[in-house]
């Protein structure tokens, strides 16, 4: 059987079992199926038309194709390849597809031409290596943002994505005894670059808090350097010291 592929990326190249690979003959999903019914905004349609070259089902992860028990939350995971035309991962396209296929968890693998990357790109030199491939890939998924204790806000959906990798070296690891465990592990691989899916919500909350503190510290440092009044400078310094201490404590918990 010839397995489905998105340029050079396939279930096989990702390190997934052959049992979950989709046959090439059944893999291509017409873009139109995602924006004609139901109709979408002209802006979103344009994203599908201009930002996406092709959509390919690469693999189907479920108890019947894997040595895993059914999950209580996760029934199956679709591994979907998006051959994009631009440099940035097509977030709005992924959000729409995930909404349409809400009964399944989707792991997107975005593939782009390596020449589209620039010096300001978010790719890590360690992940790109010697760049032996013409293609780069990143993985992404949608998940509800964790609601922190004491906050009553309704959980919002967030698209998480990995760094860009040389497509030839990108791998996914399946860990855990159930589909729930495997999905948590896949999420950890995308966000943190490791396969430990334990305490993922706690890790996500810590990461979001660290981002907020980092932004707060940058603002306070600017305010402190501009402040002329001595009392005001001292007040800002106290806040700055507190924020830095909180950030250091969170970093030590990694």
C-alpha positions, -999 to +999 in steps of 0.1 A: +000+000+000+012+035-009+006+057+021-007+092+021+018+120+021+019+158+023+050+165+002+076+144+021+056+140+053+037+108+059+026+086+088+057+065+081+081+095+081+065+107+114+072+074+130+036+063+133+026+027+129+017+015+094-016+003+108-029+038+112-016+052+078-042+063+053-039+049+017-029+075-007-059+069-029-083+079-001-063+107+014-069+139-005-097+162+010-110+188-014-106+223+001-141+232-010-157+207+014-146+229+042-159+263+030-189+256+007-212+239+032-219+256+054-209+288+037-181+308+053-171+345+053-153+358+022-122+363+043-120+327+055-128+314+020-099+334+007-076+318+033-086+284+020-081+294-016-048+313-013-031+300+018-037+262+013-024+242-016-038+209-005-053+190+025-044+154+031-055+128+057-022+112+068-033+089+096-062+078+118-053+070+154-080+050+171-082+018+192-088-002+160-056+010+144-034+011+175-026-009+205-046+014+228-078+013+248-106+037+241-105+070+260-133+086+280-127+120+262-108+111+231-123+087+206-099+092+177-072+115+165-070+126+128-035+135+116-041+160+088-015+174+065-019+210+054+004+220+024+005+257+029+016+284+004+028+310+029+053+312+057+029+314+087+009+284+099-028+289+087-044+293+121-078+305+109-080+275+085-071+251+113-096+267+137-124+262+111-116+226+103-114+217+140-148+233+146-163+213+117-148+181+129-155+187+166-163+150+173-126+141+165-094+155+179-072+167+151-034+170+150-024+192+121+009+189+103+016+221+084+042+218+056+058+248+039+086+254+014+118+259+034+127+290+013+098+309+030+116+309+063+135+341+072+159+352+099+130+363+122+113+329+119+103+311+151+121+279+141+149+267+164+182+260+148+183+227+167+150+216+152+161+225+117+195+209+119+214+210+086+182+216+067+186+186+044+150+189+031+133+213+008+103+212+032+097+223+068+069+211+090+052+221+123+025+204+143-005+221+157-038+215+175-067+233+191-074+230+228-094+249+255-072+273+275-070+262+311-090+284+335-069+294+364-082+289+400-102+319+412-111+330+376-147+325+364-139+332+327-154+308+302-126+286+287-115+299+253-101+278+224-065+283+216-044+270+187-010+257+198+018+250+174+053+236+176+085+251+162+093+245+125+113+214+118+131+200+089+103+179+075+126+149+071+134+148+108+100+155+123+087+127+145+057+120+166+057+096+196+027+076+207+027+072+245+001+059+270-023+030+273-055+049+263-064+074+236-068+100+263-032+094+274-019+094+238-036+127+230-022+144+261+013+132+251+009+145+216-002+179+229+029+180+252+051+172+222+036+202+203+038+227+231+068+216+252+088+194+229+085+164+252+062+134+254+052+138+291+014+143+290+011+142+328-002+173+345-006+190+311-033+215+324-010+226+352+019+230+328-002+251+304-014+273+332+022+278+344+033+286+309+005+312+304+014+328+337+051+330+328+042+347+295+021+372+314+048+379+340+074+383+312+053+409+295+046+426+328+083+427+337+091+443+303+065+470+309+076+477+345+112+480+334+102+506+308+081+524+333+109+524+359+134+538+334+110+566+324+098+576+359+112+608+373+096+609+407+116+590+433+085+577+451+070+564+419+102+548+409+103+529+442+067+517+438+075+504+404+107+487+416+088+468+443+063+456+417+092+447+394+110+427+421+079+408+430+072+399+393+107+387+388+106+366+419+073+350+408+088+342+374+119+327+389+098+305+411+077+293+382+109+285+361+123+265+390+091+242+389+099+231+353 
